[in-house]
Amino acid sequence: MLSLIRWLSRRGLPTLHALGTCLGWLAWLTSPTYRHHVRAHLAQAGHGPQVRRQAVAEAGRMVAELPWLWLRPVGRPLGTAVQWQGDALIAQALDDGRGLVLLTPHLGCFEVCAQAIAERFGHRAKLTAMYRPARQPWLRSLEETARARPGLATVPAALAGVRQMIRALRRGEAVGLLPDQVPPDGMGVWAPFFGRPAYTMTLAARLVQQTGAALLLIWAERLPAGRGWVLRVSPGPALPTTAADDEALQIACATTVNQAMEQLIGACPGQYLWGYNRYKQPRRAHHATGEEAAP
């Protein structure tokens, strides 16, 4: 498998995206569970067959472009593969020195966001990105190697990772996370997402509340014919500051974050990862570490 990934990493993006289209439809044809999730989630959000066809192909392209991103030499910049819209918002937030929380949903090429931010702004402030380690040891090792880049640090989705993010924000640095990723049990609340309750992390809001950091949204739209991506940065939502109690406040904040994610997804629904099981029950977290326990 590693040999195949290395071979793919040397192909151009147009070739990878063409292969990815085939990969997406292969997954659709061979996985009933995947088909069920895509159909159900698209229907929940009010989208039909046209968006479904695009989403199946784009999901395959997302997977196929990973070798190019993960194994890209550190000394080779993204260059013209990335275009920016709204990057001045990031610059201003870093100038303010309060720390910066960047949120991106499973939309477009979310993997390129961290690399592009580190490449453009890493000389000013490191980006700490939270991720969920793969279960397969070989893939976990590959991810860790691929994400070890100048100006970029990664932390696991666990209590230790949260502590590192808080320290980074207090140093005036940036952190990034996927707020539509289902957190372990006890680390989220139930809040509506496209009209259906979804277990939603409270971490995004708590980071802002505890550190006073700025909040921005970012996502990378995949351009056709392998031309790269457009990174779109926009202001984050105004989070509620008062409620009857802390639980009610976190539900209100999670609802606000979900609404912001819905708006981003609505701008390009064909590039959202509708096959992700957004409405699943959360897993238990290990009492001592906060990491997800095995099922």
Backbone as CSV, one residue per row, in Angstrom:
resi,resn,N_x,N_y,N_z,CA_x,CA_y,CA_z,C_x,C_y,C_z
1,MET,0.823,-1.210,0.000,0.000,0.000,0.000,0.863,1.268,0.000
2,LEU,1.942,1.252,0.798,2.810,2.423,0.847,3.466,2.682,-0.501
3,SER,3.812,1.595,-1.208,4.418,1.759,-2.533,3.439,2.420,-3.488
4,LEU,2.170,2.032,-3.417,1.153,2.639,-4.267,0.971,4.113,-3.929
5,ILE,0.946,4.439,-2.643,0.778,5.830,-2.220,1.951,6.673,-2.699
6,ARG,3.159,6.129,-2.593,4.328,6.874,-3.078,4.249,7.076,-4.584
7,TRP,3.807,6.054,-5.311,3.679,6.195,-6.758,2.644,7.257,-7.105
8,LEU,1.516,7.241,-6.397,0.474,8.234,-6.654,0.950,9.645,-6.332
9,SER,1.786,9.779,-5.308,2.239,11.114,-4.902,3.041,11.810,-5.990
10,ARG,3.561,11.037,-6.945,4.355,11.621,-8.025,3.521,11.945,-9.262
11,ARG,2.233,11.655,-9.211,1.351,12.009,-10.329,0.897,13.458,-10.169
12,GLY,0.440,14.062,-11.236,-0.095,15.418,-11.179,-1.522,15.430,-10.659
13,LEU,-1.947,16.577,-10.200,-3.311,16.691,-9.670,-4.384,16.349,-10.706
14,PRO,-4.247,16.744,-11.978,-5.280,16.344,-12.944,-5.441,14.827,-13.026
15,THR,-4.319,14.104,-13.036,-4.384,12.642,-13.083,-5.012,12.085,-11.819
16,LEU,-4.609,12.605,-10.673,-5.143,12.111,-9.396,-6.642,12.362,-9.293
17,HIS,-7.089,13.517,-9.726,-8.520,13.815,-9.642,-9.329,12.958,-10.615
18,ALA,-8.748,12.623,-11.756,-9.434,11.713,-12.681,-9.550,10.322,-12.062
19,LEU,-8.454,9.856,-11.450,-8.493,8.567,-10.763,-9.471,8.621,-9.584
20,GLY,-9.494,9.760,-8.906,-10.371,9.909,-7.753,-11.839,9.820,-8.113
21,THR,-12.201,10.342,-9.276,-13.590,10.220,-9.729,-13.992,8.759,-9.836
22,CYS,-13.109,7.946,-10.419,-13.384,6.509,-10.525,-13.439,5.870,-9.146
23,LEU,-12.549,6.297,-8.263,-12.522,5.743,-6.903,-13.814,6.063,-6.157
24,GLY,-14.317,7.280,-6.324,-15.556,7.661,-5.658,-16.729,6.801,-6.092
25,TRP,-16.825,6.562,-7.391,-17.940,5.742,-7.872,-17.756,4.267,-7.533
26,LEU,-16.513,3.821,-7.422,-16.272,2.449,-6.979,-16.762,2.263,-5.541
27,ALA,-16.466,3.243,-4.686,-16.948,3.175,-3.301,-18.472,3.177,-3.259
28,TRP,-19.081,3.989,-4.116,-20.546,4.055,-4.176,-21.144,2.707,-4.578
29,LEU,-20.550,2.061,-5.553,-21.093,0.812,-6.072,-20.878,-0.369,-5.131
30,THR,-19.819,-0.325,-4.332,-19.463,-1.488,-3.524,-19.852,-1.387,-2.050
31,SER,-20.285,-0.224,-1.590,-20.578,-0.057,-0.161,-22.027,0.386,0.073
32,PRO,-22.903,-0.529,0.472,-24.283,-0.148,0.790,-24.369,0.858,1.936
33,THR,-23.473,0.719,2.921,-23.484,1.646,4.065,-23.168,3.066,3.599
34,TYR,-22.181,3.178,2.733,-21.816,4.490,2.203,-22.984,5.092,1.420
35,ARG,-23.616,4.297,0.568,-24.753,4.802,-0.206,-25.871,5.270,0.713
36,HIS,-26.115,4.513,1.781,-27.184,4.892,2.718,-26.878,6.237,3.368
37,HIS,-25.644,6.410,3.854,-25.290,7.659,4.524,-25.396,8.848,3.575
38,VAL,-24.860,8.695,2.375,-24.894,9.804,1.424,-26.328,10.194,1.098
39,ARG,-27.149,9.208,0.777,-28.545,9.502,0.423,-29.289,10.147,1.593
40,ALA,-29.140,9.562,2.778,-29.875,10.054,3.948,-29.446,11.468,4.322
41,HIS,-28.148,11.724,4.312,-27.658,13.030,4.733,-27.995,14.115,3.716
42,LEU,-27.923,13.774,2.439,-28.314,14.742,1.416,-29.804,15.064,1.506
43,ALA,-30.615,14.045,1.731,-32.051,14.280,1.873,-32.331,15.145,3.101
44,GLN,-31.609,14.898,4.190,-31.776,15.690,5.410,-31.479,17.168,5.148
45,ALA,-30.484,17.415,4.289,-30.092,18.791,3.990,-30.873,19.389,2.822
46,GLY,-31.749,18.590,2.196,-32.591,19.110,1.132,-31.954,19.109,-0.249
47,HIS,-30.984,18.222,-0.482,-30.321,18.153,-1.782,-30.705,16.866,-2.506
48,GLY,-30.656,16.923,-3.835,-31.116,15.806,-4.647,-30.008,15.123,-5.432
49,PRO,-30.385,14.402,-6.500,-29.445,13.578,-7.266,-28.288,14.349,-7.888
50,GLN,-28.505,15.593,-8.315,-27.426,16.344,-8.955,-26.274,16.575,-7.986
51,VAL,-26.583,17.001,-6.776,-25.541,17.197,-5.766,-24.929,15.858,-5.381
52,ARG,-25.739,14.817,-5.321,-25.223,13.490,-4.966,-24.176,13.019,-5.970
53,ARG,-24.443,13.197,-7.248,-23.477,12.765,-8.256,-22.150,13.509,-8.107
54,GLN,-22.236,14.803,-7.867,-21.013,15.573,-7.686,-20.292,15.145,-6.408
55,ALA,-21.048,14.932,-5.332,-20.442,14.593,-4.045,-19.709,13.262,-4.089
56,VAL,-20.248,12.284,-4.817,-19.593,10.986,-4.929,-18.243,11.136,-5.623
57,ALA,-18.221,11.883,-6.710,-16.967,12.095,-7.427,-15.977,12.908,-6.602
58,GLU,-16.450,13.944,-5.928,-15.556,14.807,-5.152,-14.968,14.071,-3.956
59,ALA,-15.724,13.163,-3.348,-15.181,12.383,-2.239,-14.010,11.530,-2.711
60,GLY,-14.137,10.953,-3.903,-13.026,10.193,-4.459,-11.822,11.065,-4.762
61,ARG,-12.055,12.260,-5.276,-10.958,13.190,-5.556,-10.254,13.597,-4.270
62,MET,-11.021,13.765,-3.206,-10.428,14.120,-1.916,-9.426,13.059,-1.471
63,VAL,-9.796,11.790,-1.601,-8.901,10.708,-1.204,-7.694,10.637,-2.131
64,ALA,-7.919,10.788,-3.430,-6.846,10.626,-4.409,-5.786,11.720,-4.321
65,GLU,-6.150,12.910,-3.840,-5.174,13.997,-3.768,-4.320,13.930,-2.499
66,LEU,-4.681,13.070,-1.554,-3.935,12.990,-0.298,-2.474,12.589,-0.488
67,PRO,-2.153,11.586,-1.321,-0.728,11.267,-1.493,0.088,12.459,-1.980
68,TRP,-0.472,13.252,-2.894,0.223,14.439,-3.400,0.500,15.418,-2.269
69,LEU,-0.466,15.588,-1.379,-0.313,16.519,-0.264,0.585,15.965,0.837
70,TRP,0.382,14.718,1.188,1.123,14.139,2.299,2.609,13.960,1.991
71,LEU,2.929,13.549,0.771,4.313,13.240,0.436,4.984,14.334,-0.387
72,ARG,4.346,15.481,-0.474,4.976,16.621,-1.151,6.228,17.029,-0.380
73,PRO,7.384,17.148,-1.059,8.616,17.534,-0.357,8.444,18.833,0.417
74,VAL,9.033,18.883,1.603,8.896,20.067,2.454,9.395,21.317,1.746
75,GLY,10.449,21.156,0.942,11.018,22.311,0.264,10.281,22.748,-0.979
76,ARG,9.208,22.024,-1.375,8.447,22.404,-2.565,7.148,23.086,-2.140
77,PRO,7.022,24.390,-2.354,5.820,25.101,-1.907,4.596,24.719,-2.728
78,LEU,3.431,25.006,-2.158,2.177,24.774,-2.863,2.064,25.673,-4.096
79,GLY,2.628,26.854,-3.996,2.699,27.757,-5.139,1.344,28.087,-5.732
80,THR,1.250,27.987,-7.046,0.023,28.377,-7.741,-1.101,27.365,-7.572
81,ALA,-0.829,26.240,-6.918,-1.904,25.281,-6.652,-2.920,25.848,-5.672
82,VAL,-2.544,26.887,-4.929,-3.422,27.503,-3.940,-3.643,28.973,-4.270
83,GLN,-4.906,29.369,-4.297,-5.284,30.771,-4.396,-5.992,31.161,-3.094
84,TRP,-5.875,32.419,-2.709,-6.435,32.882,-1.441,-7.535,33.918,-1.664
85,GLN,-8.549,33.844,-0.821,-9.563,34.883,-0.719,-9.828,35.123,0.771
86,GLY,-9.555,36.320,1.229,-9.794,36.653,2.629,-8.623,36.409,3.548
87,ASP,-7.418,36.193,2.996,-6.254,35.931,3.845,-5.891,37.134,4.720
88,ALA,-6.341,38.323,4.333,-6.078,39.505,5.168,-6.722,39.370,6.541
89,LEU,-7.812,38.606,6.636,-8.447,38.379,7.935,-7.518,37.607,8.868
90,ILE,-6.784,36.653,8.337,-5.835,35.901,9.157,-4.704,36.812,9.604
91,ALA,-4.191,37.610,8.670,-3.098,38.523,9.008,-3.507,39.491,10.116
92,GLN,-4.726,40.024,10.018,-5.196,40.969,11.024,-5.349,40.296,12.383
93,ALA,-5.887,39.077,12.390,-6.064,38.367,13.655,-4.716,38.084,14.315
94,LEU,-3.717,37.710,13.525,-2.388,37.465,14.094,-1.760,38.767,14.584
95,ASP,-2.012,39.874,13.883,-1.510,41.174,14.333,-2.078,41.541,15.697
96,ASP,-3.327,41.173,15.931,-3.969,41.512,17.207,-3.350,40.774,18.378
97,GLY,-2.746,39.611,18.126,-2.013,38.899,19.164,-2.856,38.173,20.184
98,ARG,-4.168,38.010,19.907,-5.041,37.345,20.880,-5.126,35.837,20.675
99,GLY,-4.476,35.358,19.634,-4.657,33.964,19.256,-5.782,33.857,18.231
100,LEU,-5.784,32.778,17.476,-6.749,32.622,16.382,-7.231,31.183,16.312
101,VAL,-8.565,31.009,16.324,-9.195,29.708,16.131,-9.761,29.672,14.716
102,LEU,-9.324,28.677,13.938,-9.783,28.502,12.563,-10.623,27.235,12.474
103,LEU,-11.826,27.365,11.950,-12.737,26.238,11.823,-12.970,25.918,10.351
104,THR,-12.917,24.644,10.013,-13.251,24.212,8.655,-14.041,22.921,8.720
105,PRO,-15.142,22.825,7.991,-15.893,21.574,7.958,-15.249,20.572,7.000
106,HIS,-15.845,19.380,6.900,-15.370,18.368,5.950,-15.821,18.780,4.544
107,LEU,-15.284,19.888,4.087,-15.729,20.511,2.837,-14.526,20.795,1.957
108,GLY,-14.594,20.392,0.695,-13.478,20.614,-0.198,-12.259,19.833,0.259
109,CYS,-11.092,20.430,0.108,-9.847,19.785,0.538,-9.418,20.378,1.871
110,PHE,-9.984,19.842,2.955,-9.653,20.404,4.265,-8.210,20.085,4.663
111,GLU,-7.599,19.080,4.046,-6.210,18.726,4.371,-5.236,19.806,3.914
112,VAL,-5.538,20.490,2.808,-4.601,21.489,2.303,-4.643,22.773,3.131
113,CYS,-5.720,22.995,3.869,-5.850,24.244,4.630,-4.683,24.433,5.599
114,ALA,-4.381,23.405,6.382,-3.319,23.524,7.381,-1.972,23.775,6.715
115,GLN,-1.677,23.042,5.630,-0.397,23.236,4.953,-0.282,24.644,4.375
116,ALA,-1.363,25.120,3.773,-1.331,26.446,3.155,-1.174,27.545,4.202
117,ILE,-1.868,27.419,5.325,-1.750,28.420,6.395,-0.339,28.434,6.956
118,ALA,0.212,27.238,7.215,1.571,27.162,7.750,2.579,27.746,6.774
119,GLU,2.373,27.493,5.490,3.300,27.989,4.479,3.252,29.510,4.364
120,ARG,2.051,30.065,4.476,1.899,31.513,4.287,2.140,32.308,5.571
121,PHE,1.727,31.751,6.712,1.784,32.522,7.959,2.645,31.886,9.044
122,GLY,3.249,30.725,8.763,4.003,30.023,9.793,5.199,30.793,10.318
123,HIS,5.753,31.700,9.513,6.889,32.495,9.979,6.463,33.500,11.038
124,ARG,5.145,33.768,11.102,4.639,34.722,12.085,4.088,34.027,13.317
125,ALA,3.389,32.923,13.104,2.781,32.196,14.222,2.514,30.765,13.775
126,LYS,2.910,29.823,14.587,2.699,28.417,14.267,1.203,28.091,14.303
127,LEU,0.803,27.155,13.456,-0.566,26.627,13.468,-0.546,25.257,14.135
128,THR,-1.407,25.071,15.120,-1.578,23.773,15.766,-2.916,23.210,15.329
129,ALA,-2.894,22.091,14.625,-4.113,21.485,14.095,-4.439,20.207,14.842
130,MET,-5.706,20.031,15.168,-6.147,18.822,15.864,-6.617,17.801,14.838
131,TYR,-6.244,16.541,15.055,-6.664,15.478,14.155,-6.922,14.213,14.958
132,ARG,-7.644,13.304,14.346,-7.921,12.014,14.964,-6.994,10.983,14.340
133,PRO,-6.056,10.432,15.107,-5.083,9.493,14.534,-5.765,8.272,13.915
134,ALA,-5.214,7.827,12.793,-5.731,6.616,12.150,-5.481,5.407,13.048
135,ARG,-6.334,4.396,12.925,-6.184,3.204,13.748,-5.098,2.280,13.218
136,GLN,-4.907,2.255,11.880,-3.875,1.404,11.306,-2.502,2.021,11.578
137,PRO,-1.574,1.260,12.192,-0.252,1.823,12.535,0.491,2.410,11.347
138,TRP,0.438,1.742,10.166,1.186,2.241,9.013,0.622,3.570,8.524
139,LEU,-0.722,3.707,8.572,-1.341,4.947,8.132,-1.118,6.055,9.149
140,ARG,-1.171,5.707,10.429,-0.902,6.693,11.473,0.512,7.245,11.345
141,SER,1.475,6.372,11.075,2.859,6.808,10.906,3.001,7.710,9.689
142,LEU,2.305,7.358,8.606,2.352,8.176,7.395,1.770,9.553,7.647
143,GLU,0.638,9.610,8.337,0.004,10.897,8.646,0.932,11.784,9.467
144,GLU,1.562,11.198,10.476,2.429,11.979,11.356,3.624,12.539,10.585
145,THR,4.194,11.728,9.699,5.324,12.192,8.898,4.887,13.286,7.922
146,ALA,3.722,13.082,7.286,3.248,14.016,6.277,2.903,15.373,6.870
147,ARG,2.435,15.379,8.111,1.973,16.625,8.721,3.058,17.334,9.509
148,ALA,4.262,16.783,9.526,5.382,17.416,10.218,6.039,18.406,9.267
149,ARG,5.549,19.619,9.250,6.035,20.642,8.329,6.363,21.937,9.085
150,PRO,7.241,22.759,8.548,7.578,24.015,9.221,6.331,24.856,9.468
151,GLY,6.226,25.389,10.672,5.096,26.235,11.022,3.827,25.493,11.334
152,LEU,3.876,24.147,11.358,2.676,23.347,11.587,2.947,22.295,12.645
153,ALA,2.102,22.266,13.660,2.153,21.222,14.685,0.794,20.538,14.717
154,THR,0.781,19.255,15.012,-0.473,18.523,15.105,-0.604,17.908,16.482
155,VAL,-1.843,17.850,16.959,-2.119,17.256,18.268,-3.307,16.320,18.119
156,PRO,-3.364,15.250,18.918,-4.479,14.314,18.817,-5.746,14.885,19.445
157,ALA,-6.887,14.344,19.025,-8.182,14.765,19.583,-8.357,14.116,20.945
158,ALA,-7.666,14.654,21.929,-7.669,14.138,23.293,-7.385,15.300,24.234
159,LEU,-7.478,15.048,25.540,-7.282,16.120,26.513,-5.894,16.738,26.403
160,ALA,-4.885,15.911,26.133,-3.531,16.441,25.985,-3.466,17.406,24.811
161,GLY,-4.163,17.080,23.732,-4.191,17.956,22.578,-4.897,19.268,22.878
162,VAL,-5.975,19.211,23.645,-6.697,20.432,24.030,-5.785,21.359,24.830
163,ARG,-5.039,20.804,25.765,-4.130,21.616,26.584,-3.083,22.308,25.704
164,GLN,-2.562,21.589,24.721,-1.572,22.186,23.825,-2.187,23.323,23.011
165,MET,-3.437,23.161,22.605,-4.100,24.218,21.841,-4.308,25.467,22.691
166,ILE,-4.689,25.289,23.925,-4.882,26.436,24.816,-3.563,27.182,25.008
167,ARG,-2.485,26.431,25.218,-1.176,27.078,25.382,-0.780,27.835,24.118
168,ALA,-1.063,27.242,22.948,-0.730,27.911,21.692,-1.495,29.223,21.546
169,LEU,-2.779,29.216,21.886,-3.580,30.433,21.774,-3.086,31.508,22.731
170,ARG,-2.692,31.115,23.909,-2.195,32.097,24.870,-0.857,32.683,24.457
171,ARG,-0.171,31.986,23.540,1.065,32.552,22.968,0.766,33.426,21.753
172,GLY,-0.521,33.561,21.404,-0.894,34.368,20.251,-0.809,33.634,18.933
173,GLU,-0.762,32.293,18.988,-0.662,31.488,17.785,-2.054,31.086,17.278
174,ALA,-2.076,30.284,16.222,-3.336,29.846,15.614,-3.556,28.359,15.866
175,VAL,-4.827,27.964,15.944,-5.188,26.553,16.043,-6.296,26.284,15.032
176,GLY,-6.362,25.041,14.573,-7.384,24.680,13.598,-8.037,23.361,13.949
177,LEU,-9.339,23.258,13.691,-10.047,22.016,13.961,-11.284,21.895,13.085
178,LEU,-11.789,20.655,12.997,-12.983,20.333,12.225,-14.171,20.277,13.182
179,PRO,-15.001,21.302,13.232,-16.076,21.332,14.220,-17.237,20.403,13.906
180,ASP,-17.276,19.822,12.699,-18.352,18.876,12.384,-17.892,17.430,12.532
181,GLN,-16.782,17.236,13.252,-16.322,15.887,13.577,-16.943,15.470,14.907
182,VAL,-17.499,14.260,14.967,-18.175,13.804,16.188,-17.133,13.578,17.278
183,PRO,-17.238,14.275,18.417,-16.247,14.126,19.486,-16.574,12.924,20.363
184,PRO,-15.634,12.510,21.223,-15.937,11.444,22.184,-17.044,11.862,23.139
185,ASP,-17.689,10.884,23.737,-18.757,11.139,24.687,-18.248,12.003,25.837
186,GLY,-19.031,13.005,26.211,-18.650,13.910,27.286,-17.913,15.145,26.818
187,MET,-17.567,15.202,25.521,-16.819,16.341,24.995,-17.644,17.123,23.982
188,GLY,-18.970,16.930,24.055,-19.851,17.622,23.130,-21.253,17.735,23.682
189,VAL,-22.141,18.302,22.877,-23.562,18.429,23.224,-24.366,18.121,21.962
190,TRP,-25.636,17.828,22.148,-26.511,17.589,21.004,-27.062,18.925,20.523
191,ALA,-26.843,19.196,19.248,-27.290,20.460,18.655,-27.747,20.183,17.227
192,PRO,-28.694,20.959,16.707,-29.209,20.687,15.350,-28.163,20.943,14.275
193,PHE,-28.138,20.035,13.294,-27.291,20.166,12.110,-28.144,19.766,10.926
194,PHE,-28.501,20.731,10.101,-29.474,20.526,9.028,-30.781,19.935,9.584
195,GLY,-31.200,20.469,10.727,-32.507,20.125,11.279,-32.577,18.826,12.063
196,ARG,-31.444,18.155,12.272,-31.439,16.891,13.015,-30.380,16.959,14.109
197,PRO,-30.684,16.475,15.319,-29.679,16.542,16.393,-28.409,15.783,16.023
198,ALA,-27.277,16.434,16.209,-25.966,15.832,15.953,-25.072,16.135,17.147
199,TYR,-24.328,15.138,17.580,-23.420,15.352,18.717,-22.281,16.249,18.237
200,THR,-22.159,17.424,18.858,-21.292,18.494,18.353,-20.275,18.891,19.419
201,MET,-19.034,19.043,19.011,-17.987,19.401,19.964,-18.235,20.772,20.588
202,THR,-17.869,20.884,21.834,-17.912,22.172,22.525,-16.545,22.849,22.509
203,LEU,-15.538,22.145,22.018,-14.169,22.648,22.091,-13.992,23.977,21.370
204,ALA,-14.571,24.112,20.188,-14.368,25.336,19.418,-14.775,26.565,20.224
205,ALA,-15.962,26.517,20.813,-16.440,27.663,21.587,-15.637,27.845,22.871
206,ARG,-15.304,26.749,23.528,-14.565,26.857,24.793,-13.177,27.464,24.580
207,LEU,-12.534,27.154,23.466,-11.228,27.755,23.190,-11.336,29.272,23.088
208,VAL,-12.383,29.735,22.410,-12.596,31.180,22.279,-12.945,31.788,23.631
209,GLN,-13.825,31.115,24.386,-14.260,31.643,25.677,-13.117,31.718,26.684
210,GLN,-12.244,30.721,26.682,-11.187,30.661,27.696,-9.985,31.539,27.365
211,THR,-9.775,31.834,26.085,-8.560,32.568,25.716,-8.827,33.939,25.098
212,GLY,-10.063,34.215,24.695,-10.352,35.476,24.025,-9.837,35.530,22.603
213,ALA,-9.580,34.377,22.006,-9.028,34.322,20.653,-10.052,34.774,19.618
214,ALA,-9.543,35.205,18.471,-10.403,35.517,17.334,-10.894,34.213,16.706
215,LEU,-12.008,34.303,15.971,-12.612,33.125,15.355,-12.849,33.388,13.871
216,LEU,-12.275,32.526,13.023,-12.460,32.638,11.576,-12.854,31.279,10.997
217,LEU,-13.482,31.327,9.833,-13.853,30.121,9.097,-12.987,30.031,7.847
218,ILE,-12.603,28.812,7.465,-11.808,28.630,6.261,-12.161,27.290,5.617
219,TRP,-12.181,27.275,4.290,-12.336,26.017,3.572,-11.687,26.150,2.209
220,ALA,-11.314,25.019,1.615,-10.591,25.013,0.349,-11.458,24.397,-0.738
221,GLU,-11.925,25.230,-1.656,-12.719,24.731,-2.772,-11.808,24.075,-3.806
222,ARG,-12.157,22.872,-4.201,-11.379,22.134,-5.198,-11.757,22.629,-6.589
223,LEU,-10.775,23.074,-7.353,-11.026,23.577,-8.698,-11.085,22.421,-9.699
224,PRO,-11.820,22.590,-10.785,-11.933,21.507,-11.773,-10.619,21.284,-12.520
225,ALA,-10.506,20.092,-13.119,-9.373,19.724,-13.973,-8.042,19.773,-13.244
226,GLY,-8.057,19.555,-11.915,-6.811,19.491,-11.164,-6.054,20.793,-11.078
227,ARG,-6.760,21.925,-11.126,-6.089,23.232,-11.106,-5.744,23.702,-9.700
228,GLY,-6.050,22.892,-8.689,-5.701,23.271,-7.328,-6.915,23.642,-6.503
229,TRP,-6.731,24.624,-5.611,-7.782,24.959,-4.655,-7.832,26.482,-4.420
230,VAL,-8.997,26.943,-4.053,-9.170,28.321,-3.595,-9.500,28.280,-2.111
231,LEU,-8.645,28.876,-1.298,-8.882,28.928,0.140,-9.704,30.172,0.459
232,ARG,-10.877,29.939,1.029,-11.809,31.022,1.310,-11.900,31.232,2.827
233,VAL,-11.535,32.432,3.253,-11.545,32.784,4.672,-12.666,33.788,4.916
234,SER,-13.430,33.585,5.987,-14.526,34.503,6.320,-14.612,34.665,7.835
235,PRO,-15.242,35.736,8.304,-15.373,35.932,9.753,-16.179,34.815,10.392
236,GLY,-15.807,34.472,11.605,-16.569,33.485,12.352,-17.834,34.084,12.924
237,PRO,-18.771,33.241,13.355,-20.020,33.754,13.929,-19.797,34.358,15.309
238,ALA,-20.687,35.238,15.699,-20.663,35.775,17.062,-21.258,34.730,17.991
239,LEU,-20.465,34.204,18.896,-20.932,33.158,19.797,-21.742,33.751,20.951
240,PRO,-22.800,33.083,21.378,-23.553,33.554,22.549,-22.642,33.637,23.770
241,THR,-22.933,34.559,24.651,-22.094,34.740,25.848,-22.857,34.499,27.144
242,THR,-24.188,34.436,27.078,-24.971,34.217,28.300,-26.061,33.189,28.037
243,ALA,-26.412,32.458,29.093,-27.492,31.479,29.038,-27.845,31.113,30.475
244,ALA,-28.851,30.271,30.633,-29.318,29.913,31.968,-28.229,29.214,32.781
245,ASP,-27.437,28.359,32.130,-26.329,27.667,32.783,-25.300,27.307,31.729
246,ASP,-24.211,26.666,32.159,-23.132,26.363,31.215,-23.593,25.403,30.130
247,GLU,-24.398,24.415,30.462,-24.856,23.465,29.448,-25.689,24.170,28.381
248,ALA,-26.578,25.041,28.827,-27.395,25.780,27.865,-26.528,26.685,26.994
249,LEU,-25.484,27.270,27.590,-24.589,28.125,26.814,-23.841,27.318,25.756
250,GLN,-23.370,26.128,26.139,-22.624,25.305,25.180,-23.535,24.797,24.064
251,ILE,-24.774,24.502,24.374,-25.721,24.094,23.329,-25.970,25.260,22.371
252,ALA,-26.126,26.455,22.925,-26.348,27.632,22.078,-25.132,27.901,21.193
253,CYS,-23.929,27.759,21.757,-22.718,27.982,20.968,-22.569,26.914,19.890
254,ALA,-22.828,25.653,20.246,-22.720,24.573,19.266,-23.726,24.755,18.135
255,THR,-24.912,25.217,18.480,-25.925,25.491,17.461,-25.460,26.587,16.517
256,THR,-24.847,27.621,17.070,-24.337,28.723,16.252,-23.228,28.249,15.321
257,VAL,-22.310,27.429,15.847,-21.224,26.893,15.018,-21.789,26.011,13.908
258,ASN,-22.762,25.153,14.241,-23.373,24.290,13.220,-24.050,25.111,12.119
259,GLN,-24.712,26.186,12.520,-25.347,27.044,11.522,-24.316,27.666,10.586
260,ALA,-23.168,28.049,11.149,-22.098,28.611,10.320,-21.560,27.559,9.352
261,MET,-21.441,26.318,9.832,-20.983,25.252,8.945,-22.008,24.993,7.834
262,GLU,-23.275,25.034,8.167,-24.322,24.837,7.152,-24.221,25.890,6.054
263,GLN,-23.927,27.124,6.443,-23.809,28.188,5.450,-22.620,27.957,4.522
264,LEU,-21.487,27.512,5.083,-20.337,27.217,4.237,-20.657,26.068,3.284
265,ILE,-21.256,25.019,3.818,-21.596,23.852,3.000,-22.584,24.236,1.902
266,GLY,-23.516,25.120,2.234,-24.508,25.550,1.257,-23.908,26.267,0.070
267,ALA,-22.700,26.831,0.236,-22.042,27.518,-0.869,-21.497,26.544,-1.900
268,CYS,-21.250,25.294,-1.477,-20.691,24.297,-2.399,-21.047,22.894,-1.901
269,PRO,-22.321,22.535,-1.887,-22.732,21.258,-1.278,-22.139,20.035,-1.956
270,GLY,-21.787,20.144,-3.239,-21.225,18.999,-3.937,-19.844,18.605,-3.454
271,GLN,-19.183,19.471,-2.668,-17.851,19.133,-2.160,-17.865,18.804,-0.670
272,TYR,-19.038,18.628,-0.099,-19.089,18.212,1.310,-18.998,16.696,1.395
273,LEU,-18.428,16.213,2.482,-18.241,14.778,2.679,-19.511,14.190,3.296
274,TRP,-20.542,14.022,2.475,-21.838,13.557,2.964,-21.799,12.113,3.461
275,GLY,-20.792,11.367,3.086,-20.689,9.990,3.557,-20.209,9.871,4.984
276,TYR,-19.719,10.982,5.573,-19.294,10.944,6.973,-20.519,10.794,7.868
277,ASN,-20.430,9.878,8.831,-21.583,9.568,9.685,-21.743,10.633,10.760
278,ARG,-22.235,11.785,10.361,-22.320,12.944,11.259,-23.283,12.726,12.413
279,TYR,-24.254,11.857,12.268,-25.294,11.719,13.295,-25.097,10.488,14.176
280,LYS,-23.899,9.928,14.171,-23.655,8.727,14.970,-23.575,9.060,16.456
281,GLN,-23.734,8.026,17.265,-23.566,8.173,18.699,-22.084,8.342,19.022
282,PRO,-21.756,9.185,19.984,-20.336,9.365,20.326,-19.771,8.136,21.020
283,ARG,-18.499,7.945,20.874,-17.821,6.850,21.565,-17.406,7.281,22.960
284,ARG,-17.208,6.282,23.805,-16.696,6.560,25.145,-15.293,7.132,25.040
285,ALA,-14.965,8.026,25.952,-13.605,8.546,26.053,-12.914,7.878,27.227
286,HIS,-11.624,7.581,27.058,-10.852,7.016,28.148,-10.813,8.007,29.305
287,HIS,-11.079,7.530,30.504,-11.237,8.423,31.660,-9.989,9.275,31.906
288,ALA,-8.814,8.687,31.715,-7.598,9.397,32.064,-7.091,10.310,30.962
289,THR,-7.213,9.871,29.707,-6.596,10.620,28.618,-7.565,11.445,27.810
290,GLY,-8.856,11.044,27.791,-9.816,11.719,26.942,-9.839,11.171,25.539
291,GLU,-8.939,10.231,25.210,-8.945,9.628,23.888,-10.114,8.661,23.773
292,GLU,-10.552,8.439,22.519,-11.681,7.553,22.316,-11.322,6.119,22.657
293,ALA,-12.200,5.469,23.418,-11.970,4.075,23.780,-12.408,3.178,22.647
294,ALA,-11.858,2.003,22.582,-12.235,1.045,21.549,-13.664,0.602,21.768
295,PRO,-14.413,0.325,20.674,-15.814,-0.061,20.802,-15.939,-1.434,21.438
